[in-house]
């Protein structure tokens, strides 16, 4: 069985760019791992070791799935260190995505959008590279939240688009901020018994009804 501690020691003691002899030792360790061990490797490494391995993984014999896990762990830990995603970190992620197409990296950006951790300019850069359906939906919802924060009142068309997208968190945010025209509140309806997403739609309907009563 591979000695993970020994592998970590090598990675942590090395320079960012691993030397040829270090890569030989690392690949020797990896070659002893079965598929499951490789897929779990990212969870066994320290952040520093994961960082070093990420930057050298294309020179290793790691299987593709393990490389994606390593990339996800590296960027996930890096994202966690920043309240908002920095331009340099975003650029590094986009370059990695361009080279690999890893869906795990898309999921990190989707999560960042949901938590409003990107800027509109950063989003525009990401949109040039990503055509993932969920990413596109979250990008649209994010833009509505930005507009609301800037003082815009959403109209009926805006609310219907969000309803059709099933962007319920954003709709709740809009209602909590009272960032909607009186006319648009009529776009909410009480869901029928068998309607999809009935519970959340009922909650939104009640909030819209309450808000409408306050405006009358």
C-alpha positions as a Markdown table, in Angstrom:
| # | Residue | x | y | z |
|---|---|---|---|---|
| 1 | Unk | 0.0 | 0.0 | 0.0 |
| 2 | Unk | 1.2 | 3.5 | -0.8 |
| 3 | Unk | 2.6 | 5.5 | 2.1 |
| 4 | Unk | 0.5 | 8.7 | 1.8 |
| 5 | Unk | 2.6 | 10.5 | 4.4 |
| 6 | Unk | 5.8 | 9.9 | 2.4 |
| 7 | Unk | 4.0 | 11.2 | -0.7 |
| 8 | Unk | 2.9 | 14.3 | 1.2 |
| 9 | Unk | 6.4 | 14.9 | 2.5 |
| 10 | Unk | 7.8 | 14.9 | -1.0 |
| 11 | Unk | 5.2 | 17.2 | -2.3 |
| 12 | Unk | 5.4 | 19.7 | 0.6 |
| 13 | Unk | 9.2 | 19.8 | 0.5 |
| 14 | Unk | 9.5 | 20.4 | -3.2 |
| 15 | Unk | 9.5 | 23.6 | -5.2 |
| 16 | Unk | 6.4 | 24.5 | -7.1 |
| 17 | Unk | 8.0 | 23.0 | -10.3 |
| 18 | Unk | 8.9 | 19.5 | -9.4 |
| 19 | Unk | 12.3 | 18.1 | -10.4 |
| 20 | Unk | 12.6 | 15.1 | -12.6 |
| 21 | Unk | 13.7 | 12.8 | -9.8 |
| 22 | Unk | 10.8 | 14.0 | -7.6 |
| 23 | Unk | 8.3 | 13.2 | -10.4 |
| 24 | Unk | 9.8 | 9.7 | -10.8 |
| 25 | Unk | 9.2 | 9.1 | -7.1 |
| 26 | Unk | 5.7 | 10.5 | -7.1 |
| 27 | Unk | 4.7 | 8.5 | -10.2 |
| 28 | Unk | 6.1 | 5.4 | -8.5 |
| 29 | Unk | 3.9 | 6.1 | -5.5 |
| 30 | Unk | 0.8 | 6.7 | -7.7 |
| 31 | Unk | 1.5 | 3.5 | -9.8 |
| 32 | Unk | 1.0 | 1.5 | -6.6 |
| 33 | Unk | -2.5 | 2.9 | -6.1 |
| 34 | Unk | -5.6 | 1.3 | -7.4 |
| 35 | Unk | -8.4 | 3.3 | -9.0 |
| 36 | Unk | -10.3 | 4.0 | -5.7 |
| 37 | Unk | -7.1 | 5.1 | -4.0 |
| 38 | Unk | -6.3 | 7.5 | -6.7 |
| 39 | Unk | -9.9 | 8.9 | -6.7 |
| 40 | Unk | -9.6 | 9.4 | -2.9 |
| 41 | Unk | -6.1 | 10.9 | -3.0 |
| 42 | Unk | -7.3 | 14.6 | -3.0 |
| 43 | Unk | -9.0 | 14.0 | 0.3 |
| 44 | Unk | -5.8 | 12.5 | 1.8 |
| 45 | Unk | -3.5 | 15.3 | 0.9 |
| 46 | Unk | -2.8 | 18.6 | 2.7 |
| 47 | Unk | -3.7 | 21.8 | 0.9 |
| 48 | Unk | 0.0 | 22.5 | 0.2 |
| 49 | Unk | 0.5 | 19.0 | -1.2 |
| 50 | Unk | -2.6 | 19.2 | -3.3 |
| 51 | Unk | -1.5 | 22.6 | -4.6 |
| 52 | Unk | 1.9 | 21.2 | -5.7 |
| 53 | Unk | 0.3 | 18.1 | -7.2 |
| 54 | Unk | -2.3 | 20.2 | -9.1 |
| 55 | Unk | 0.4 | 22.2 | -10.8 |
| 56 | Unk | 2.3 | 19.0 | -11.8 |
| 57 | Unk | -0.5 | 16.6 | -12.4 |
| 58 | Unk | -0.2 | 16.5 | -16.2 |
| 59 | Unk | 3.3 | 15.1 | -15.7 |
| 60 | Unk | 1.9 | 12.3 | -13.5 |
| 61 | Unk | 0.3 | 8.9 | -14.2 |
| 62 | Unk | -2.9 | 9.9 | -12.3 |
| 63 | Unk | -6.0 | 8.6 | -14.0 |
| 64 | Unk | -8.3 | 11.4 | -15.5 |
| 65 | Unk | -10.9 | 11.2 | -12.7 |
| 66 | Unk | -8.2 | 11.6 | -10.0 |
| 67 | Unk | -6.8 | 14.6 | -11.8 |
| 68 | Unk | -10.3 | 16.2 | -11.8 |
| 69 | Unk | -10.6 | 15.6 | -8.1 |
| 70 | Unk | -7.2 | 17.1 | -7.5 |
| 71 | Unk | -8.2 | 20.2 | -9.5 |
| 72 | Unk | -11.5 | 20.5 | -7.7 |
| 73 | Unk | -9.8 | 20.3 | -4.3 |
| 74 | Unk | -7.2 | 22.9 | -5.2 |
| 75 | Unk | -9.7 | 25.4 | -6.5 |
| 76 | Unk | -12.3 | 24.7 | -3.8 |
| 77 | Unk | -9.8 | 25.4 | -1.0 |
| 78 | Unk | -8.5 | 28.5 | -2.9 |
| 79 | Unk | -12.1 | 29.8 | -3.3 |
| 80 | Unk | -12.8 | 29.2 | 0.4 |
| 81 | Unk | -9.9 | 31.6 | 1.3 |
| 82 | Unk | -11.5 | 34.6 | -0.5 |
| 83 | Unk | -14.7 | 36.4 | 0.3 |
| 84 | Unk | -15.0 | 37.3 | -3.3 |
| 85 | Unk | -13.3 | 35.4 | -6.1 |
| 86 | Unk | -10.1 | 37.3 | -7.1 |
| 87 | Unk | -9.4 | 38.0 | -10.8 |
| 88 | Unk | -6.2 | 36.0 | -10.7 |
| 89 | Unk | -7.9 | 32.9 | -9.2 |
| 90 | Unk | -10.7 | 33.1 | -11.7 |
| 91 | Unk | -8.3 | 33.4 | -14.6 |
| 92 | Unk | -6.4 | 30.4 | -13.3 |
| 93 | Unk | -9.6 | 28.4 | -13.1 |
| 94 | Unk | -10.8 | 29.4 | -16.5 |
| 95 | Unk | -7.4 | 28.4 | -18.0 |
| 96 | Unk | -7.7 | 25.0 | -16.3 |
| 97 | Unk | -11.3 | 24.6 | -17.6 |
| 98 | Unk | -10.2 | 25.5 | -21.1 |
| 99 | Unk | -7.5 | 22.8 | -21.0 |
| 100 | Unk | -9.6 | 20.1 | -19.3 |
| 101 | Unk | -13.3 | 20.8 | -19.6 |
| 102 | Unk | -13.7 | 19.5 | -16.0 |
| 103 | Unk | -17.4 | 19.8 | -14.9 |
| 104 | Unk | -16.2 | 20.0 | -11.3 |
| 105 | Unk | -14.7 | 23.4 | -12.1 |
| 106 | Unk | -18.1 | 24.6 | -13.5 |
| 107 | Unk | -19.8 | 23.5 | -10.3 |
| 108 | Unk | -17.4 | 25.8 | -8.3 |
| 109 | Unk | -18.3 | 28.8 | -10.5 |
| 110 | Unk | -22.0 | 27.9 | -10.2 |
| 111 | Unk | -21.7 | 27.9 | -6.4 |
| 112 | Unk | -19.8 | 31.2 | -6.5 |
| 113 | Unk | -22.7 | 32.7 | -8.6 |
| 114 | Unk | -25.3 | 31.5 | -6.1 |
| 115 | Unk | -23.4 | 33.2 | -3.3 |
| 116 | Unk | -22.8 | 36.4 | -5.3 |
| 117 | Unk | -19.1 | 36.0 | -5.1 |
| 118 | Unk | -18.3 | 37.2 | -8.6 |
| 119 | Unk | -18.6 | 40.5 | -10.3 |
| 120 | Unk | -20.5 | 41.1 | -13.5 |
| 121 | Unk | -17.2 | 41.7 | -15.4 |
| 122 | Unk | -15.9 | 38.4 | -14.1 |
| 123 | Unk | -19.1 | 36.7 | -15.1 |
| 124 | Unk | -18.7 | 38.0 | -18.6 |
| 125 | Unk | -15.3 | 36.4 | -18.9 |
| 126 | Unk | -16.6 | 33.1 | -17.7 |
| 127 | Unk | -19.6 | 33.2 | -20.0 |
| 128 | Unk | -17.3 | 33.3 | -23.0 |
| 129 | Unk | -16.1 | 29.8 | -22.2 |
| 130 | Unk | -19.0 | 28.0 | -20.5 |
| 131 | Unk | -22.3 | 26.8 | -22.1 |
| 132 | Unk | -23.4 | 24.6 | -19.2 |
| 133 | Unk | -27.2 | 24.9 | -18.8 |
| 134 | Unk | -27.1 | 25.3 | -15.0 |
| 135 | Unk | -24.4 | 27.9 | -15.3 |
| 136 | Unk | -26.4 | 29.9 | -17.8 |
| 137 | Unk | -29.5 | 29.8 | -15.5 |
| 138 | Unk | -27.5 | 30.8 | -12.4 |
| 139 | Unk | -25.8 | 33.6 | -14.4 |
| 140 | Unk | -29.2 | 35.0 | -15.4 |
| 141 | Unk | -30.5 | 34.8 | -11.8 |
| 142 | Unk | -27.3 | 36.5 | -10.6 |
| 143 | Unk | -27.8 | 39.4 | -13.0 |
| 144 | Unk | -31.3 | 39.9 | -11.6 |
| 145 | Unk | -30.0 | 40.1 | -8.1 |
| 146 | Unk | -27.3 | 42.6 | -9.1 |
| 147 | Unk | -30.0 | 44.7 | -10.8 |
| 148 | Unk | -32.1 | 44.6 | -7.6 |
| 149 | Unk | -29.2 | 45.6 | -5.4 |
| 150 | Unk | -28.7 | 48.6 | -7.8 |
| 151 | Unk | -32.2 | 49.7 | -7.2 |
| 152 | Unk | -34.2 | 48.2 | -10.1 |
| 153 | Unk | -37.8 | 47.1 | -9.6 |
| 154 | Unk | -38.5 | 43.9 | -11.5 |
| 155 | Unk | -41.5 | 43.9 | -13.8 |
| 156 | Unk | -43.9 | 41.1 | -14.8 |
| 157 | Unk | -41.7 | 39.8 | -17.6 |
| 158 | Unk | -38.8 | 39.6 | -15.2 |
| 159 | Unk | -40.7 | 37.6 | -12.6 |
| 160 | Unk | -42.1 | 35.2 | -15.2 |
| 161 | Unk | -38.6 | 34.5 | -16.5 |
| 162 | Unk | -37.4 | 33.8 | -13.0 |
| 163 | Unk | -40.4 | 31.5 | -12.4 |
| 164 | Unk | -39.8 | 29.7 | -15.6 |
| 165 | Unk | -36.2 | 29.2 | -14.7 |
| 166 | Unk | -37.3 | 27.9 | -11.2 |
| 167 | Unk | -35.0 | 30.5 | -9.7 |
| 168 | Unk | -36.9 | 30.4 | -6.4 |
| 169 | Unk | -34.1 | 31.7 | -4.2 |
| 170 | Unk | -33.7 | 34.8 | -6.4 |
| 171 | Unk | -37.5 | 35.3 | -6.4 |
| 172 | Unk | -37.5 | 35.1 | -2.6 |
| 173 | Unk | -34.6 | 37.6 | -2.5 |
| 174 | Unk | -36.6 | 40.0 | -4.8 |
| 175 | Unk | -39.7 | 39.8 | -2.6 |
| 176 | Unk | -37.7 | 40.3 | 0.6 |
| 177 | Unk | -36.2 | 43.4 | -0.9 |
| 178 | Unk | -39.6 | 44.6 | -2.2 |
| 179 | Unk | -37.9 | 45.1 | -5.5 |
| 180 | Unk | -40.9 | 44.4 | -7.7 |
| 181 | Unk | -43.7 | 46.5 | -9.3 |
| 182 | Unk | -47.2 | 46.3 | -8.0 |
| 183 | Unk | -48.4 | 45.0 | -11.3 |
| 184 | Unk | -45.8 | 42.3 | -11.4 |
| 185 | Unk | -47.0 | 40.8 | -8.1 |
| 186 | Unk | -50.0 | 39.5 | -10.0 |
| 187 | Unk | -47.6 | 37.1 | -11.7 |
| 188 | Unk | -47.7 | 34.9 | -8.7 |
| 189 | Unk | -50.5 | 32.4 | -8.3 |
| 190 | Unk | -51.5 | 29.9 | -5.7 |
| 191 | Unk | -50.2 | 26.5 | -6.9 |
| 192 | Unk | -52.6 | 23.6 | -7.5 |
| 193 | Unk | -52.2 | 20.4 | -5.4 |
| 194 | Unk | -50.2 | 18.5 | -8.1 |
| 195 | Unk | -48.1 | 21.4 | -9.3 |
| 196 | Unk | -44.4 | 21.1 | -9.4 |
| 197 | Unk | -42.5 | 22.8 | -6.6 |
| 198 | Unk | -45.7 | 23.4 | -4.8 |
| 199 | Unk | -44.3 | 24.2 | -1.4 |
| 200 | Unk | -41.9 | 26.9 | -2.5 |
| 201 | Unk | -44.4 | 28.4 | -4.8 |
| 202 | Unk | -46.9 | 28.6 | -2.0 |
| 203 | Unk | -44.4 | 30.4 | 0.1 |
| 204 | Unk | -43.6 | 32.9 | -2.7 |
| 205 | Unk | -47.3 | 33.4 | -3.4 |
| 206 | Unk | -48.0 | 34.2 | 0.3 |
| 207 | Unk | -45.1 | 36.7 | 0.3 |
| 208 | Unk | -46.3 | 38.3 | -2.9 |
| 209 | Unk | -49.9 | 38.6 | -1.6 |
| 210 | Unk | -48.6 | 40.2 | 1.6 |
| 211 | Unk | -46.5 | 42.6 | -0.3 |
| 212 | Unk | -49.4 | 43.5 | -2.6 |
| 213 | Unk | -51.6 | 44.2 | 0.4 |
| 214 | Unk | -49.0 | 46.6 | 1.8 |
| 215 | Unk | -48.9 | 48.5 | -1.5 |
| 216 | Unk | -52.6 | 48.9 | -1.8 |
